[in-house]
Structure formats: C-alpha cells, structure tokens
Amino acid sequence: MAFIKLEGYLKKFLDLAPKKDLSPQVYEFIKKTLPYAEFNLKVKNKTIYFYDLNFSTKNEIFLRRNEILSGLKQALGVNAPTNINFQKF
C-alpha cells in the first residue's frame, strides 16, 4: 500500500527530467519563416533565446512573434516554446 502512494509522489518529478534539445527543429521552422535571416538560437525552459542578431532581423522576429510561436505550437505540440527572448542566456 505504501508503494502506491510513493509512485504518485514520484510522478511529480517526471517533468524535471532533461528534455531533448529542440533547437534544431526550432531553427529549421524559423528559417522557413524568415529565409533571409541569419541568427543563432538556443531553446531552454520553453524559451527561445536569440543572439548574434542584426537589428533588422531582431525587428522582423519581434513583429512575427505570434506567428512564429503559434506555428511552433502546431509543429511541436506540447513541447513547443512559449516565449522569445533576445538576451543571451
């Protein structure tokens, strides 16, 4: 009986397991959306961190932020990033 309660408690920690790196899939999706843009990114904790951007690319990503996030949600489902940040982590 005690093991059943312990199992329920341990299920809470499944979200803490390391997730697979989504950076390559996110990069490919954004590259399709903005084919002329040059950028580097890293996905961490459901946030896309862009770095080494020029101003025009940064503005274009900012203007298309909702389009990018909704497209990623359709492509990646539950694991899709929910935020965009332009500071290097």
N, C-alpha and C positions, 0 to 999 in steps of 0.2 A: 504494500500500500504506500509506503513512503517513497518508493521509486517513481510512482506515477506523479506525485506532486513535484518531485525533483525534475522530472522530464519537462513538465510545464514551465518550471522556473528557468531551465537551461535554454528553452526555445527563444527566450527574450534576447539571448546573446548571439543568435544566428545573424543578425544584422551587422554585428561588429566584425564578422569575417571579412577578410580582404576581398574586394570585388575585382573583377577583371578590368583591365585598362581599356577604357572606351575612347581614348584619344585618337587612335587611327580611324575609327568609324566616324567620329565627330568631325575630324579633319576632312575626310572624304565628302561628307554631306555638305559642309560649309564651302568646300572648294567647288562643288557643283552649283551651289547657290551664287557664289562670288568667284567666277573662274579667273578673273584678272588679279585677284588679291593675293598678296604674299604675307604670310603670318606664321607664327608659331603658337601652339596652344598646349595646354595640359588640363586634363579633367581630374578634379579632385573634389570629393564630397558633393557630387551633383552640381558643381560649379565649373564653368569653362573659364580658364584663365588665359587670356591673350597677352602676348608680349612680343617685343620687336615689331611693332606696328608703325606704319606711317599714318599721318593724320587723316588722309582721305579714306584709307581702309578702316580706321577706327570709326569714323563718322558713318560709313556705309554699314558696318556691322551694327552700330548703335541704332540706325534708322530701321534696319531689318531685324531687330532683336526678336520681336514677337513671331515673325515669320520663321526665323531660324529655330527658336525654341519649340514652336508647335510642330514644325517638320521633324525635329529630332524626337519629339514625343511620339509621333506616328511611326517613325522608323525604329526606335529603340524600346518603346513601351515604357514600362515602369522604371527602368534603369536610366532613362533619359535625363540629362542635366536640366535643372530648373532655373539657373541663374547664369549671367555673364558678367565677368569681372575683367577689367583692363589692367589691373596691377599684377606684377609678377609675384607669385606666391613665395 
